[in-house]
């Protein structure tokens, strides 16, 4: 989730190439857990990008407000 938020905020060609490179490396190395994390990150980024502006702003506000807590249950779901 953190990487999806970071990538949405940065959202440029470099972040796209980095994600693709990490996913390719994970597949080449047969690291199924890393592949699954990469795919989950892409799905989260797509959901975040597909939100309307007001909904995304509200979600990001809740997300950043929860970052000070150590309780993962407080982080809003995408």
N, CA, C and O atoms as a GROMACS GRO file, in nm:
protein
  312
    1UNK      N    1   0.082  -0.118   0.000
    1UNK     CA    2   0.000   0.000   0.000
    1UNK      C    3   0.087   0.125   0.000
    1UNK      O    4   0.062   0.219  -0.075
    2UNK      N    5   0.191   0.125   0.085
    2UNK     CA    6   0.278   0.242   0.090
    2UNK      C    7   0.340   0.270  -0.046
    2UNK      O    8   0.350   0.386  -0.088
    3UNK      N    9   0.382   0.164  -0.115
    3UNK     CA   10   0.444   0.185  -0.246
    3UNK      C   11   0.343   0.236  -0.347
    3UNK      O   12   0.378   0.314  -0.435
    4UNK      N   13   0.218   0.194  -0.337
    4UNK     CA   14   0.114   0.243  -0.429
    4UNK      C   15   0.092   0.392  -0.408
    4UNK      O   16   0.080   0.467  -0.504
    5UNK      N   17   0.088   0.435  -0.282
    5UNK     CA   18   0.070   0.578  -0.253
    5UNK      C   19   0.191   0.656  -0.303
    5UNK      O   20   0.176   0.759  -0.368
    6UNK      N   21   0.310   0.606  -0.274
    6UNK     CA   22   0.432   0.674  -0.320
    6UNK      C   23   0.433   0.684  -0.472
    6UNK      O   24   0.462   0.790  -0.528
    7UNK      N   25   0.401   0.574  -0.540
    7UNK     CA   26   0.405   0.574  -0.685
    7UNK      C   27   0.298   0.664  -0.745
    7UNK      O   28   0.320   0.726  -0.849
    8UNK      N   29   0.180   0.672  -0.680
    8UNK     CA   30   0.077   0.762  -0.731
    8UNK      C   31   0.123   0.907  -0.715
    8UNK      O   32   0.103   0.989  -0.805
    9UNK      N   33   0.184   0.939  -0.601
    9UNK     CA   34   0.230   1.076  -0.578
    9UNK      C   35   0.343   1.114  -0.672
    9UNK      O   36   0.346   1.226  -0.724
   10UNK      N   37   0.436   1.022  -0.696
   10UNK     CA   38   0.550   1.048  -0.785
   10UNK      C   39   0.507   1.035  -0.930
   10UNK      O   40   0.532   1.123  -1.011
   11UNK      N   41   0.443   0.924  -0.962
   11UNK     CA   42   0.382   0.898  -1.092
   11UNK      C   43   0.458   0.956  -1.211
   11UNK      O   44   0.418   1.056  -1.269
   12UNK      N   45   0.567   0.891  -1.245
   12UNK     CA   46   0.643   0.933  -1.363
   12UNK      C   47   0.703   0.809  -1.431
   12UNK      O   48   0.687   0.697  -1.384
   13UNK      N   49   0.770   0.831  -1.540
   13UNK     CA   50   0.828   0.721  -1.616
   13UNK      C   51   0.928   0.640  -1.536
   13UNK      O   52   0.938   0.519  -1.553
   14UNK      N   53   1.003   0.707  -1.449
   14UNK     CA   54   1.103   0.636  -1.369
   14UNK      C   55   1.035   0.538  -1.274
   14UNK      O   56   1.081   0.424  -1.260
   15UNK      N   57   0.928   0.579  -1.209
   15UNK     CA   58   0.860   0.486  -1.118
   15UNK      C   59   0.797   0.371  -1.196
   15UNK      O   60   0.794   0.258  -1.147
   16UNK      N   61   0.746   0.398  -1.316
   16UNK     CA   62   0.691   0.291  -1.400
   16UNK      C   63   0.800   0.190  -1.436
   16UNK      O   64   0.779   0.069  -1.428
   17UNK      N   65   0.917   0.240  -1.477
   17UNK     CA   66   1.028   0.150  -1.514
   17UNK      C   67   1.079   0.072  -1.393
   17UNK      O   68   1.115  -0.045  -1.405
   18UNK      N   69   1.084   0.137  -1.276
   18UNK     CA   70   1.130   0.069  -1.155
   18UNK      C   71   1.036  -0.046  -1.120
   18UNK      O   72   1.082  -0.157  -1.092
   19UNK      N   73   0.905  -0.021  -1.121
   19UNK     CA   74   0.809  -0.127  -1.091
   19UNK      C   75   0.822  -0.243  -1.190
   19UNK      O   76   0.823  -0.359  -1.150
   20UNK      N   77   0.833  -0.211  -1.318
   20UNK     CA   78   0.845  -0.315  -1.420
   20UNK      C   79   0.975  -0.394  -1.402
   20UNK      O   80   0.976  -0.516  -1.418
   21UNK      N   81   1.083  -0.325  -1.369
   21UNK     CA   82   1.212  -0.391  -1.349
   21UNK      C   83   1.208  -0.485  -1.229
   21UNK      O   84   1.256  -0.598  -1.237
   22UNK      N   85   1.150  -0.440  -1.118
   22UNK     CA   86   1.140  -0.525  -0.998
   22UNK      C   87   1.053  -0.647  -1.026
   22UNK      O   88   1.086  -0.758  -0.983
   23UNK      N   89   0.943  -0.629  -1.097
   23UNK     CA   90   0.854  -0.741  -1.128
   23UNK      C   91   0.924  -0.841  -1.219
   23UNK      O   92   0.914  -0.962  -1.199
   24UNK      N   93   0.995  -0.791  -1.319
   24UNK     CA   94   1.067  -0.878  -1.412
   24UNK      C   95   1.174  -0.958  -1.337
   24UNK      O   96   1.188  -1.078  -1.358
   25UNK      N   97   1.250  -0.891  -1.251
   25UNK     CA   98   1.354  -0.958  -1.174
   25UNK      C   99   1.295  -1.066  -1.083
   25UNK      O  100   1.349  -1.176  -1.073
   26UNK      N  101   1.184  -1.035  -1.019
   26UNK     CA  102   1.119  -1.133  -0.931
   26UNK      C  103   1.075  -1.256  -1.010
   26UNK      O  104   1.092  -1.369  -0.965
   27UNK      N  105   1.018  -1.232  -1.130
   27UNK     CA  106   0.976  -1.346  -1.213
   27UNK      C  107   1.096  -1.428  -1.259
   27UNK      O  108   1.093  -1.551  -1.255
   28UNK      N  109   1.203  -1.359  -1.301
   28UNK     CA  110   1.323  -1.429  -1.348
   28UNK      C  111   1.384  -1.514  -1.237
   28UNK      O  112   1.438  -1.622  -1.263
   29UNK      N  113   1.377  -1.465  -1.114
   29UNK     CA  114   1.436  -1.538  -1.001
   29UNK      C  115   1.339  -1.639  -0.941
   29UNK      O  116   1.375  -1.713  -0.849
   30UNK      N  117   1.218  -1.643  -0.993
   30UNK     CA  118   1.119  -1.737  -0.941
   30UNK      C  119   1.070  -1.704  -0.801
   30UNK      O  120   1.024  -1.792  -0.728
   31UNK      N  121   1.080  -1.578  -0.763
   31UNK     CA  122   1.038  -1.533  -0.630
   31UNK      C  123   0.888  -1.505  -0.632
   31UNK      O  124   0.845  -1.393  -0.660
   32UNK      N  125   0.810  -1.608  -0.601
   32UNK     CA  126   0.664  -1.597  -0.610
   32UNK      C  127   0.608  -1.493  -0.514
   32UNK      O  128   0.511  -1.425  -0.548
   33UNK      N  129   0.667  -1.482  -0.396
   33UNK     CA  130   0.618  -1.382  -0.299
   33UNK      C  131   0.641  -1.240  -0.351
   33UNK      O  132   0.554  -1.154  -0.338
   34UNK      N  133   0.758  -1.216  -0.410
   34UNK     CA  134   0.787  -1.084  -0.464
   34UNK      C  135   0.698  -1.054  -0.584
   34UNK      O  136   0.654  -0.940  -0.602
   35UNK      N  137   0.671  -1.154  -0.666
   35UNK     CA  138   0.580  -1.136  -0.780
   35UNK      C  139   0.441  -1.099  -0.729
   35UNK      O  140   0.378  -1.008  -0.782
   36UNK      N  141   0.394  -1.170  -0.627
   36UNK     CA  142   0.261  -1.142  -0.570
   36UNK      C  143   0.256  -1.001  -0.511
   36UNK      O  144   0.157  -0.931  -0.528
   37UNK      N  145   0.363  -0.960  -0.441
   37UNK     CA  146   0.367  -0.823  -0.385
   37UNK      C  147   0.364  -0.720  -0.496
   37UNK      O  148   0.295  -0.618  -0.486
   38UNK      N  149   0.438  -0.746  -0.602
   38UNK     CA  150   0.442  -0.654  -0.716
   38UNK      C  151   0.304  -0.641  -0.780
   38UNK      O  152   0.259  -0.531  -0.809
   39UNK      N  153   0.239  -0.754  -0.801
   39UNK     CA  154   0.106  -0.752  -0.862
   39UNK      C  155   0.004  -0.683  -0.772
   39UNK      O  156  -0.082  -0.610  -0.820
   40UNK      N  157   0.014  -0.705  -0.641
   40UNK     CA  158  -0.076  -0.639  -0.547
   40UNK      C  159  -0.053  -0.488  -0.549
   40UNK      O  160  -0.147  -0.410  -0.540
   41UNK      N  161   0.074  -0.447  -0.560
   41UNK     CA  162   0.106  -0.305  -0.567
   41UNK      C  163   0.048  -0.240  -0.692
   41UNK      O  164  -0.002  -0.127  -0.686
   42UNK      N  165   0.056  -0.310  -0.803
   42UNK     CA  166  -0.001  -0.258  -0.928
   42UNK      C  167  -0.152  -0.244  -0.916
   42UNK      O  168  -0.209  -0.144  -0.960
   43UNK      N  169  -0.217  -0.344  -0.856
   43UNK     CA  170  -0.363  -0.336  -0.837
   43UNK      C  171  -0.401  -0.219  -0.746
   43UNK      O  172  -0.496  -0.146  -0.775
   44UNK      N  173  -0.326  -0.201  -0.638
   44UNK     CA  174  -0.354  -0.090  -0.546
   44UNK      C  175  -0.334   0.044  -0.615
   44UNK      O  176  -0.413   0.136  -0.597
   45UNK      N  177  -0.228   0.055  -0.694
   45UNK     CA  178  -0.203   0.180  -0.767
   45UNK      C  179  -0.315   0.208  -0.866
   45UNK      O  180  -0.358   0.322  -0.880
   46UNK      N  181  -0.362   0.105  -0.934
   46UNK     CA  182  -0.473   0.123  -1.029
   46UNK      C  183  -0.600   0.168  -0.959
   46UNK      O  184  -0.671   0.256  -1.008
   47UNK      N  185  -0.629   0.108  -0.842
   47UNK     CA  186  -0.749   0.148  -0.768
   47UNK      C  187  -0.737   0.294  -0.723
   47UNK      O  188  -0.833   0.370  -0.733
   48UNK      N  189  -0.620   0.331  -0.674
   48UNK     CA  190  -0.599   0.468  -0.630
   48UNK      C  191  -0.613   0.566  -0.746
   48UNK      O  192  -0.677   0.670  -0.733
   49UNK      N  193  -0.554   0.531  -0.860
   49UNK     CA  194  -0.561   0.618  -0.978
   49UNK      C  195  -0.703   0.627  -1.034
   49UNK      O  196  -0.738   0.728  -1.095
   50UNK      N  197  -0.783   0.523  -1.015
   50UNK     CA  198  -0.918   0.523  -1.073
   50UNK      C  199  -1.019   0.599  -0.987
   50UNK      O  200  -1.131   0.624  -1.033
   51UNK      N  201  -0.982   0.635  -0.866
   51UNK     CA  202  -1.075   0.708  -0.779
   51UNK      C  203  -1.099   0.848  -0.833
   51UNK      O  204  -1.012   0.907  -0.897
   52UNK      N  205  -1.217   0.898  -0.807
   52UNK     CA  206  -1.244   1.038  -0.837
   52UNK      C  207  -1.159   1.126  -0.747
   52UNK      O  208  -1.112   1.082  -0.642
   53UNK      N  209  -1.138   1.250  -0.786
   53UNK     CA  210  -1.048   1.338  -0.712
   53UNK      C  211  -1.090   1.356  -0.566
   53UNK      O  212  -1.006   1.347  -0.477
   54UNK      N  213  -1.218   1.380  -0.541
   54UNK     CA  214  -1.264   1.400  -0.402
   54UNK      C  215  -1.248   1.274  -0.319
   54UNK      O  216  -1.204   1.280  -0.205
   55UNK      N  217  -1.285   1.160  -0.376
   55UNK     CA  218  -1.272   1.034  -0.303
   55UNK      C  219  -1.126   1.002  -0.274
   55UNK      O  220  -1.091   0.958  -0.165
   56UNK      N  221  -1.039   1.025  -0.374
   56UNK     CA  222  -0.896   0.999  -0.354
   56UNK      C  223  -0.840   1.092  -0.247
   56UNK      O  224  -0.763   1.047  -0.162
   57UNK      N  225  -0.877   1.218  -0.249
   57UNK     CA  226  -0.829   1.314  -0.149
   57UNK      C  227  -0.872   1.268  -0.008
   57UNK      O  228  -0.793   1.272   0.085
   58UNK      N  229  -0.998   1.226   0.005
   58UNK     CA  230  -1.048   1.179   0.135
   58UNK      C  231  -0.973   1.053   0.178
   58UNK      O  232  -0.935   1.041   0.295
   59UNK      N  233  -0.950   0.960   0.085
   59UNK     CA  234  -0.880   0.837   0.119
   59UNK      C  235  -0.736   0.868   0.160
   59UNK      O  236  -0.687   0.816   0.261
   60UNK      N  237  -0.668   0.953   0.084
   60UNK     CA  238  -0.530   0.988   0.117
   60UNK      C  239  -0.522   1.059   0.252
   60UNK      O  240  -0.428   1.038   0.327
   61UNK      N  241  -0.619   1.143   0.283
   61UNK     CA  242  -0.622   1.210   0.414
   61UNK      C  243  -0.631   1.107   0.526
   61UNK      O  244  -0.558   1.117   0.624
   62UNK      N  245  -0.720   1.009   0.511
   62UNK     CA  246  -0.730   0.902   0.611
   62UNK      C  247  -0.601   0.820   0.617
   62UNK      O  248  -0.556   0.783   0.726
   63UNK      N  249  -0.544   0.793   0.501
   63UNK     CA  250  -0.420   0.715   0.495
   63UNK      C  251  -0.308   0.786   0.571
   63UNK      O  252  -0.243   0.725   0.656
   64UNK      N  253  -0.285   0.914   0.540
   64UNK     CA  254  -0.176   0.986   0.606
   64UNK      C  255  -0.203   1.006   0.755
   64UNK      O  256  -0.110   1.006   0.835
   65UNK      N  257  -0.328   1.023   0.793
   65UNK     CA  258  -0.363   1.036   0.935
   65UNK      C  259  -0.332   0.907   1.010
   65UNK      O  260  -0.295   0.911   1.127
   66UNK      N  261  -0.345   0.793   0.944
   66UNK     CA  262  -0.321   0.664   1.009
   66UNK      C  263  -0.173   0.630   1.017
   66UNK      O  264  -0.136   0.540   1.093
   67UNK      N  265  -0.089   0.697   0.943
   67UNK     CA  266   0.054   0.662   0.938
   67UNK      C  267   0.123   0.680   1.073
   67UNK      O  268   0.225   0.616   1.097
   68UNK      N  269   0.070   0.763   1.161
   68UNK     CA  270   0.130   0.782   1.292
   68UNK      C  271   0.100   0.669   1.388
   68UNK      O  272   0.161   0.661   1.495
   69UNK      N  273   0.008   0.584   1.353
   69UNK     CA  274  -0.033   0.474   1.439
   69UNK      C  275   0.046   0.348   1.403
   69UNK      O  276   0.086   0.328   1.288
   70UNK      N  277   0.067   0.266   1.502
   70UNK     CA  278   0.133   0.137   1.476
   70UNK      C  279   0.031   0.028   1.449
   70UNK      O  280   0.067  -0.088   1.430
   71UNK      N  281  -0.096   0.064   1.446
   71UNK     CA  282  -0.203  -0.034   1.427
   71UNK      C  283  -0.242  -0.039   1.280
   71UNK      O  284  -0.304   0.054   1.229
   72UNK      N  285  -0.206  -0.147   1.213
   72UNK     CA  286  -0.233  -0.160   1.069
   72UNK      C  287  -0.383  -0.158   1.039
   72UNK      O  288  -0.423  -0.128   0.927
   73UNK      N  289  -0.466  -0.191   1.139
   73UNK     CA  290  -0.611  -0.189   1.117
   73UNK      C  291  -0.665  -0.048   1.095
   73UNK      O  292  -0.776  -0.032   1.044
   74UNK      N  293  -0.588   0.053   1.132
   74UNK     CA  294  -0.632   0.191   1.113
   74UNK      C  295  -0.606   0.243   0.972
   74UNK      O  296  -0.663   0.344   0.932
   75UNK      N  297  -0.522   0.174   0.897
   75UNK     CA  298  -0.493   0.216   0.760
   75UNK      C  299  -0.613   0.182   0.673
   75UNK      O  300  -0.657   0.067   0.670
   76UNK      N  301  -0.668   0.282   0.602
   76UNK     CA  302  -0.787   0.254   0.520
   76UNK      C  303  -0.754   0.159   0.405
   76UNK      O  304  -0.644   0.162   0.350
   77UNK      N  305  -0.849   0.076   0.371
   77UNK     CA  306  -0.831  -0.017   0.259
   77UNK      C  307  -0.862   0.053   0.128
   77UNK      O  308  -0.946   0.143   0.122
   78UNK      N  309  -0.793   0.009   0.025
   78UNK     CA  310  -0.820   0.063  -0.109
   78UNK      C  311  -0.929  -0.016  -0.175
   78UNK      O  312  -0.967   0.013  -0.288
   0.00000   0.00000   0.00000
